[in-house]
């Protein structure tokens, strides 16, 4: 093993609380073994009932995965890798757990990822095929004793407990007997207010018929205004006394 900065060969040196750690005598610093980070993605459909499993060029069925590039977050890696490998869009995702993948010296971050509907466009450089599988079918096809199987089982356990993202269904409006009569009640109330306002205006004119025009007009407007407040108060009492507010 050599130093990434100067290229000189490293030696093992005791580091407090760490034990024997590679050390560069030229740079005079400990060099902790680096390892890469990658995301492993258990891809599900919108109903969260099926997994998308890919058959790689080595013949193994595995989850979709990819390395986190320099300056990139794990979330951005998910969106990029899903698009590159399947042509689909990552809609939602949730972190599950991590696991060290020794064969490639990489830390794998496991996610459940929901993708958009659409035609799958495979990256044929890495994948031979991809198929939607039920939970049991996915467990049968996935490469056994692999990191992919570990994350797949974790995802299935999560989804069997409860769907991570509730499906958006429009709630049906609750129907009660009073609601059925609401349109009739509303039209009748409107007709009553219009009729009553006209009647009040005619009564007001008749009451002040013996006065001059200006006095009659002012008094008529005042009477109609007062009646309007009276009618509004009655409507408010009607609504509250009969618990009709939820219907409005």
Phi, psi and omega in degrees: 000136183238158180290133180287341182271311185250344178088356180286155182290141182269153174243164176267130181223145182287131176240130183302133180070000181237339183085210180282123183229140176306137185225138177259116181289332180286312180277347181055053179207153176284143179239102181284137183302121179278154172215156185277165178239139180219163177249140173247127190240116172273101187274128180238160176279177183296329179279351180059041180243347182222153177250146174263115183249137181250138175265116184278169183296343177273003177091355182269142172270120183224169172285163176284141185208163179190154180282146174279121182281162180300131180080007183250142175274165179296324180295319178293326177297320179302309182298317182293312184294318179299318180293317182293322187269333185236342185080000179267167180253134175284119183269312180217156177207154179216134180287139177253293184194178179236160178205138178279126180258098188296320183306328181244010178051057183222143175269118182263130177254117185271131179229149165261128186234126173267134182244161179286162176282154180152177180280133180282129177241097188285147169276099187290349176289335183243334187234145176264323179199166175215142183215149175277131183229148171291173181303312182293319179296321180296319179294327179289321186277328187298146179298124186284152180057036180243165176297325178298319179294322179300312181289326178296315178297323178295319180295317179297318179298320179294315183288330178288330177292314181187145177295133184290327180234107180304137178290137184274103176241137180292124180289134178288138180292135179290131182254127175237157182305321183296327181295330181294330182266358184298315179301320179294316181299319182294316179295318180296320180296318179297316179297320180296316181297316180296314180297315182294322179296317178296317180297319180296322180294318180295321178296318181298318179296318180295321182296322185254025184296336182272004179260170179286170189299313183297315180296321180297317181296315181296315182293322179296316179298319180296319181293315178298320178298316179295321179295323179301316177296320180297314180296319179298318179297321180294320179296316179300316178298320180298316181296313184287320183292332182253012176054047181263001183302318180298342182275343186274000000 
